[in-house]
Amino acid sequence: MTGMRRLVVFVPFALAACSSFDTVVPDGGGDDDATQPEQDVTVLPLDATIQVDAEADADLLDGAGGDAGCAALPDGTVCASAPDLCHTPGVCNGGKCMAPGIHVDGYNWKSGDTTARCCGGTPVYTTSNANCGACGIKCNAQNGESCAALGGQYFCRGCIASSACWSKCCSESFSPPSCAASDCAGNCSAQYCPPGTHCVVGGGTSSDYCSY
């Protein structure tokens, strides 16, 4: 109709989230089957603010110009994820995203398991010949040693000569003998214990050992 004006109506809409897809069969049946989203709808006001925590912010910065993001963030804000449980996240410092840090040797990365330790920035269990009881305690296979438990602690057991033990003491208090944190004169000694550890008296359950 000439001379008449159109009336356009704008209808506001809501944001939807959490879609799950199922096959929906139309009432008519037949070959008109179609896959349509069945939605659990959360309706938000158009002016809603979605809160984002520091960890989510870090994910946005990760690998996408962390320094640029840190320029607008306070020092200490996480800007790079830790690559594993023996590293700390990278944080903003002076407008730059610092590289992830490393936990010290002996850091317990698994609560409730005292053998779960960080050694050289790597998560390990101190139950192996390379790290037996503590980081860096190596069992000498040529001296008959292998890492095994005694009284709930791990020792290089089966030693033959004290001079070949990491601790210079092959204790014969238990069988088989164990390389112990001892001066081999009945005294607990941390002389050869790894950094960050101290000597613990085994008492009647084990030989003396190094502990964090």
N, C-alpha and C positions, 0 to 999 in steps of 0.2 A: 504494500500500500504506500503510494507516494506521499511523502510528507510526514509519515509517522516515525517516531524514534524508538529504537530498541532499548530495552531495559536489561542490563547485564548484572547479575547477582553473583558476588564472590562468596563462596561458602568456605569457612575455615575448616581445616582438617587436623587430626591428631596424629602424633608420631606413634608408630607401632614397633614392637620388638619381640624377640623370642619366637620366630616362626619355626614350625615343624611341618614337614611335607608328608602328606598322605594322599592316596589315590581317592578321588571323589567321583562317584558315579552319578551323573545327572538323572533326574526323575524319569526321563524318557528311556533310559537304558540303551541297549543297542551298541553301535560302534562309536558312540560319541564320548567314550571314556576320556577323561582328561586329568592330568595331575595338577592340582591346585593347592596352594598353601592353606593349612589350617592354622590359624593364628591365636596365640595367647596374647591378648592386647593389653599393653600398659599405656594409659592415656596420660600425657603430660601437658600442663599448660604451655601455651606458646612462648611464655616468657620464663620457663623453668630453667634453673641452673643445675647442671649435673656436676657433682663434686668429683674431683680427680685427686687421688692421693699421690704422695711423693714417688711411690714405687711405679705407678702408672706413668708419671711424668718421666721417670728414668727410661721406661720402655720407649717413649716417644723420642728421647734424645739419643738412645743407643744406636750407634752406627749411622746417625743422620745429622752430623754436624754438632757434636756435643758441645764444643767450644762456643758455637753460636748461641745455643740454648742457654749455656751457663752465664752468658753476658747479662741475662735478665733475671738470674736466679741468685739467691743468697748462698754464701759459702756453706758447705756441708750438705747441700742438696744432692741426692744420688743422681748420677748422670750416666753411669755405665754399670751393667749387671756384673756380679762376680762370676767368673767362668766356672768355678766349682766351690765346694764347701771349705776349701783351704785358702780361699781368697776373700778379700773384703770388696764391696762395691766401689767403683770409682765415684768420687764426689767433686762437686764444683769448688774451685779455690781460685779466687782472684779473677773470676770470669773465664777460667779454663776448666775443662773436664780432665781430672787427674786419672791416671791409669789405676786399675784395681790393685789393692795392696795384698800382701801375703801374710797369713797367720804364722806365728812363730812355731817352731818344731815342738811337738807335744800337744798342740791345741786339740782338744777333744771334739771332733766334728759330729759325733753321734752320741747323743745323751743316753746314758745307761750302759754303754759299752766302753770300758776303759782301754780296750785295745785299738779303738778307732782314733787314730792320731794323724795329724798333719806332719809329714816329713819332707822337708825341702819344697814345701808348697804343694804337695800331692797328698790326697787322702789315701791312707793305707791302714791295714791292720798290722799291729806289731806282733805278729805271730809267725813271721817268715824268717828264713835264714839271713835276709838282708836287713831286717829291722826286728830284732827279737827282744821283746820286752820294752824297748825304747828305740827311738830313731838312731840309726847308725850302729847299733850293736849287731855285729856280723858273726855268724857262726862259721867256724873253720872246719869244713868237711874233712880236710887232711888230718885234723886232730880228732876225728871221730865224732864231731859235733853236729847236731841238728836241733832246730828250735822245737821245743815241746813244753807242755805245761807241767808245773810242779806246785802243788798247794795254791792253785789259782793264779799263779804268775808264770810268765814264759822265760825259759832259760835256754842257753845253748848247752844241751845235755849230751852226755857220752864222751866228754873230753878225756884225754889221756895225759897230756902234759900241761902244767900251769903256764909255762912260758909261751905256749901257743894260744892260750885263751885271750880274749879281748881285755879281760880284767887282770891277767897275770895270776889268776888263782883258780885252779881246778878243785873245787870243794868235793870232798868225799863223804860229806855228812848224809847224803842220800844216794841211792843207787837207781840209775847210773849217775856218775859224778856230773856236776854242773859247773860251768864257769860262773863264779859268783862275785858280787860286789863286796869283796872281802880282802883283807891283807893276808889271808890264809893262816892267821894266828888267832882266829876267833873274834876279830873286830870288823865291824861294818866299815867299809871304806868307799868313798865316792871319788877316789883319785882318778879312776878311769871311766867314771860315769859320764854320759853325754851332757852337754850344756842344758841347763834348765831342769835337771833331775837331782835327786838327793838319794842317799843310801837308806834303805829300810831293812831293819832286822827281820829275818824270816821267822825267827822263833822255832817252834817245833813243827811247822808245816812246810817250810821251804828254806833254801839257802838265802843269804842276804841278796838284795836286788836293788836296782836303780828304779826310781819311780818319779813321776811328774807331780 
